[in-house]
Amino acid sequence: MKTKHPASEGLVALLEPFIDTVVICTMTALTIVIANPASWAEAREGESIGGVTITSDAFATVLPWFPYVLTIAVMLFAISTVLTWGYYCLKAWTYLFGRSKASEITFKVLYTLFAVAGALLTLQTLIDMADAVLFMLAVINIIGLYLLAPVVKRELNSFLEYVRSRKAGGSGDADEDPEPVKTTV
């Protein structure tokens, strides 16, 4: 994908966490609190009840067929997550180790082995490993964000200035649009 302003990609990318975390998670939590399903009471008493079970029971109080829809949604989410993370991992792998055929095959073999191991592990072990890896990746990402903050600020200010000049009635040619920057998503 090509863009003249990388900051515009970043601003658009902010929508997904907002919609997912603020809108969808809030609606789900409110549904659980309002419906007050029996599984939620069991979970509060210390029973080992999963969030999907509580959500399914809460929505089933109004829509008896909803657990089937939720099952399909969770399955599609799991498949799309495995595919998306596989793609992102492959791109990171080829960036770090080169884009040779041997490098890509090595990654695909390792990814397949981890997928098989994930299927064989207990759910709690898998969740603990995923949490540890995501924590490690978050720390690396935060360090990168800190180091790149001046670049991000400069790009954002450039984009906002471009937007202001366009709104002021100018064609934006005064500063001449920069060449498109190739970004990978």
LUMGUNU-210191 format. One record per residue (C-alpha): residue number from 0; residue in three letters; x, y, z. Coordinates in nm, 3 decimals, decimal comma. Example, Ala and Ser with C-alpha at 12.3 -4.5 7.8 and 13.67 -1.06 7.14 Angstrom:
# residues 2
   num   residuo        xx        yy        zz
     0       ALA     1,230    -0,450     0,780
     1       SER     1,367    -0,106     0,714
# end
This chain:
# residues 185
   num   residuo        xx        yy        zz
     0       MET     0,000     0,000     0,000
     1       LYS     0,126     0,350    -0,079
     2       THR     0,046     0,664     0,110
     3       LYS     0,170     1,021     0,094
     4       HIS     0,142     1,056     0,469
     5       PRO     0,232     0,763     0,697
     6       ALA     0,060     0,943     0,987
     7       SER    -0,275     0,899     0,811
     8       GLU    -0,225     0,521     0,826
     9       GLY    -0,151     0,547     1,197
    10       LEU    -0,461     0,753     1,265
    11       VAL    -0,679     0,506     1,074
    12       ALA    -0,515     0,219     1,264
    13       LEU    -0,630     0,379     1,591
    14       LEU    -0,992     0,300     1,503
    15       GLU    -0,961    -0,079     1,539
    16       PRO    -0,856    -0,087     1,907
    17       PHE    -1,116     0,178     1,988
    18       ILE    -1,400    -0,012     1,820
    19       ASP    -1,286    -0,348     1,957
    20       THR    -1,196    -0,247     2,311
    21       VAL    -1,425     0,042     2,388
    22       VAL    -1,737    -0,034     2,185
    23       ILE    -1,759    -0,415     2,153
    24       CYS    -1,609    -0,507     2,490
    25       THR    -1,822    -0,249     2,670
    26       MET    -2,139    -0,377     2,502
    27       THR    -2,046    -0,734     2,594
    28       ALA    -1,973    -0,641     2,956
    29       LEU    -2,299    -0,449     2,986
    30       THR    -2,489    -0,746     2,843
    31       ILE    -2,331    -0,978     3,101
    32       VAL    -2,403    -0,740     3,389
    33       ILE    -2,764    -0,678     3,280
    34       ALA    -2,848    -1,042     3,194
    35       ASN    -2,671    -1,176     3,505
    36       PRO    -2,644    -1,537     3,380
    37       ALA    -2,590    -1,821     3,624
    38       SER    -2,240    -1,888     3,487
    39       TRP    -2,137    -1,533     3,583
    40       ALA    -2,242    -1,595     3,942
    41       GLU    -2,043    -1,921     3,938
    42       ALA    -1,738    -1,740     3,802
    43       ARG    -1,761    -1,478     4,078
    44       GLU    -1,765    -1,761     4,335
    45       GLY    -1,432    -1,887     4,202
    46       GLU    -1,548    -2,150     3,956
    47       SER    -1,331    -2,191     3,648
    48       ILE    -1,575    -2,055     3,390
    49       GLY    -1,446    -1,910     3,062
    50       GLY    -1,542    -1,569     2,931
    51       VAL    -1,695    -1,717     2,617
    52       THR    -1,926    -1,934     2,829
    53       ILE    -2,040    -1,635     3,034
    54       THR    -2,096    -1,426     2,719
    55       SER    -2,286    -1,710     2,552
    56       ASP    -2,509    -1,760     2,855
    57       ALA    -2,576    -1,387     2,887
    58       PHE    -2,685    -1,346     2,525
    59       ALA    -2,882    -1,673     2,540
    60       THR    -3,111    -1,521     2,802
    61       VAL    -3,261    -1,306     2,523
    62       LEU    -3,161    -1,488     2,204
    63       PRO    -3,172    -1,867     2,261
    64       TRP    -2,996    -1,933     1,929
    65       PHE    -2,707    -1,693     2,004
    66       PRO    -2,463    -1,958     2,142
    67       TYR    -2,446    -2,108     1,791
    68       VAL    -2,366    -1,770     1,638
    69       LEU    -2,104    -1,706     1,906
    70       THR    -1,947    -2,047     1,843
    71       ILE    -1,907    -1,966     1,474
    72       ALA    -1,777    -1,616     1,555
    73       VAL    -1,517    -1,749     1,800
    74       MET    -1,407    -2,015     1,550
    75       LEU    -1,369    -1,756     1,272
    76       PHE    -1,184    -1,523     1,509
    77       ALA    -0,944    -1,803     1,605
    78       ILE    -0,875    -1,895     1,242
    79       SER    -0,826    -1,533     1,136
    80       THR    -0,594    -1,474     1,432
    81       VAL    -0,377    -1,774     1,345
    82       LEU    -0,355    -1,664     0,982
    83       THR    -0,289    -1,298     1,064
    84       TRP    -0,022    -1,370     1,324
    85       GLY     0,137    -1,619     1,087
    86       TYR     0,158    -1,350     0,818
    87       TYR     0,296    -1,086     1,056
    88       CYS     0,548    -1,333     1,197
    89       LEU     0,660    -1,432     0,847
    90       LYS     0,714    -1,065     0,755
    91       ALA     0,912    -1,003     1,074
    92       TRP     1,111    -1,324     1,020
    93       THR     1,205    -1,234     0,663
    94       TYR     1,299    -0,883     0,776
    95       LEU     1,532    -1,022     1,042
    96       PHE     1,670    -1,328     0,860
    97       GLY     1,636    -1,240     0,492
    98       ARG     1,384    -1,332     0,228
    99       SER     1,539    -1,650     0,098
   100       LYS     1,350    -1,970     0,024
   101       ALA     1,540    -2,152     0,303
   102       SER     1,454    -1,879     0,554
   103       GLU     1,083    -1,888     0,467
   104       ILE     1,068    -2,270     0,482
   105       THR     1,245    -2,265     0,820
   106       PHE     0,985    -2,021     0,952
   107       LYS     0,694    -2,226     0,813
   108       VAL     0,828    -2,545     0,975
   109       LEU     0,875    -2,370     1,311
   110       TYR     0,530    -2,209     1,289
   111       THR     0,372    -2,546     1,212
   112       LEU     0,553    -2,709     1,505
   113       PHE     0,433    -2,434     1,739
   114       ALA     0,076    -2,475     1,607
   115       VAL     0,090    -2,849     1,677
   116       ALA     0,240    -2,787     2,022
   117       GLY    -0,037    -2,534     2,091
   118       ALA    -0,298    -2,795     2,005
   119       LEU    -0,140    -3,045     2,245
   120       LEU    -0,092    -2,812     2,544
   121       THR    -0,354    -2,751     2,810
   122       LEU    -0,554    -2,433     2,771
   123       GLN    -0,406    -2,271     3,083
   124       THR    -0,048    -2,347     2,972
   125       LEU    -0,123    -2,205     2,629
   126       ILE    -0,275    -1,890     2,778
   127       ASP     0,022    -1,845     3,012
   128       MET     0,268    -1,883     2,722
   129       ALA     0,070    -1,642     2,504
   130       ASP     0,060    -1,387     2,788
   131       ALA     0,437    -1,416     2,838
   132       VAL     0,513    -1,375     2,468
   133       LEU     0,269    -1,083     2,429
   134       PHE     0,423    -0,914     2,734
   135       MET     0,770    -0,952     2,585
   136       LEU     0,650    -0,814     2,251
   137       ALA     0,475    -0,524     2,426
   138       VAL     0,799    -0,431     2,607
   139       ILE     0,991    -0,437     2,277
   140       ASN     0,715    -0,233     2,111
   141       ILE     0,715     0,026     2,391
   142       ILE     1,091     0,066     2,360
   143       GLY     1,051     0,114     1,985
   144       LEU     0,772     0,367     2,041
   145       TYR     0,990     0,561     2,281
   146       LEU     1,286     0,566     2,042
   147       LEU     1,072     0,659     1,740
   148       ALA     0,858     0,921     1,919
   149       PRO     1,042     1,216     1,758
   150       VAL     0,990     1,068     1,410
   151       VAL     0,622     1,001     1,481
   152       LYS     0,575     1,355     1,613
   153       ARG     0,741     1,503     1,305
   154       GLU     0,528     1,291     1,068
   155       LEU     0,207     1,371     1,257
   156       ASN     0,281     1,746     1,255
   157       SER     0,356     1,729     0,882
   158       PHE     0,028     1,548     0,815
   159       LEU    -0,176     1,785     1,033
   160       GLU    -0,020     2,084     0,858
   161       TYR    -0,112     1,927     0,523
   162       VAL    -0,472     1,877     0,641
   163       ARG    -0,492     2,235     0,770
   164       SER    -0,363     2,374     0,441
   165       ARG    -0,621     2,168     0,249
   166       LYS    -0,902     2,291     0,477
   167       ALA    -0,790     2,652     0,441
   168       GLY    -0,874     2,630     0,074
   169       GLY    -0,526     2,576    -0,054
   170       SER    -0,462     2,294    -0,292
   171       GLY    -0,183     2,170    -0,073
   172       ASP     0,064     2,240    -0,352
   173       ALA     0,239     2,514    -0,157
   174       ASP     0,440     2,256     0,033
   175       GLU     0,421     2,011    -0,258
   176       ASP     0,304     1,668    -0,151
   177       PRO     0,588     1,433    -0,071
   178       GLU     0,641     1,125    -0,282
   179       PRO     0,423     0,830    -0,175
   180       VAL     0,582     0,627     0,101
   181       LYS     0,553     0,252     0,067
   182       THR     0,421     0,097     0,386
   183       THR     0,358    -0,267     0,461
   184       VAL     0,052    -0,363     0,654
# end
